[in-house]
Amino acid sequence: MTYDWMLLMAGPGGGGGGTVAMLVWLGLLFVMMYFLLIRPQRKRQKDHEKLISELKKGDKVVTTGGLFGTIFAIDDEKGRIILRINDETKLEFLKTAIAGKVEK
């Protein structure tokens, strides 16, 4: 009578095979999540960091908000970029707000 709870925990058949199978399924689930979610996100992050590091004055860019402009100045110490929208308008953005370069 004292071992009845152990039999219930072991599952059908009384062996520990259920636990091993569950661990295998959890491992497979983690591997799938890694290849479907984590790995592509890291690749996009590395590509964005490379884009930000290669920006230079005169590049035409678009911000994450959809604003198009030309880089007027870059302040690496503060991590900011000044974009020229037209001849009279210059706006300051964080470097991370740049979504991508615009091809000419």
N, C-alpha and C positions, 0 to 999 in steps of 0.2 A: 504494500500500500504506500510505502514511502517513496517508491520510485515511479509512481504513476505520473507525476508532473514532469519527470525526465522523458518519459515516453511521449507525452503530449508535445513537449518542446522539440523532440527529434522529428516529429511528423510521421507520416505513414511509413510503415516498414521498420520503424525504430532505428534507422541508421542516420548518419550525419551527411548523407549524400545531398539532401535538400539544401543544406547550408553551402556546400561547395558549389552547387549549381547556381545558387543565388549570387554568390561572389563572382562567378564567371560571367553571369548576365550583367551584373553591375560594372564589371571591368569592360565588357564589350560596349555597354552604354556610354561609359566615360570615353572610350576610344572614339566612338562615333561622334560624340559631342565635341571632342577635340578637333577632329578633322572637318566637321561641318560648321562649327562656330568659332572656336578659339583661334585656330591656325589662319583662316582667312582674315579675321579681324587684325591679327598681328601683322599680316602682310600689308593690309591697307594702311595700318599705322606707320609701318616702316616707309612705305611709298610716300605718305604725306610728309613725314619728317625729312625725307630726301628732297622733296619738292620745296619745302620751306627753306632748307639750307642752301639750295641752289638759286634762290631768287636774287635778282639784281635790279638796279635802277633801269627803268625803261621797259621792263616786262609788263605785258598786258595780262591782268589777272581778273578773276571773279571771286567775290567773297562768299561765305556760306549763306549770307542773306540775299545773294543774287545781284549785288552791285558790281558793275564793271568799272575798271579804272586802270591807270598806268602808274607803276611805282615811281614816286617822286623822290622818296628818301627812305632809308632803312636805319633804324636805331636798334642795333643788336643788344646793347646793354639793357634796354627796357623791354625788348621783344616786341617792338612796334614797327609798323610800316605806315608811311604817309602815301595815300593814293591821290593822284590828280584825276578828278572826274571830268572837268573841262578847264578852260583857261583860268577861270576865277575860283574854282572850287577845289579845295584840298581837304581830305578827311584822314583822320588817324585811326588805324585799326591794330589789333593784336596780330602778330604774325600767324598765330594759329587760326585766325578767322579767314585766311586765304584758302579757298576750296580748290583752286587749280589755275593753271595758266590758260590763256586764251590764245589759240593759234591765229597768226596773222592771215 
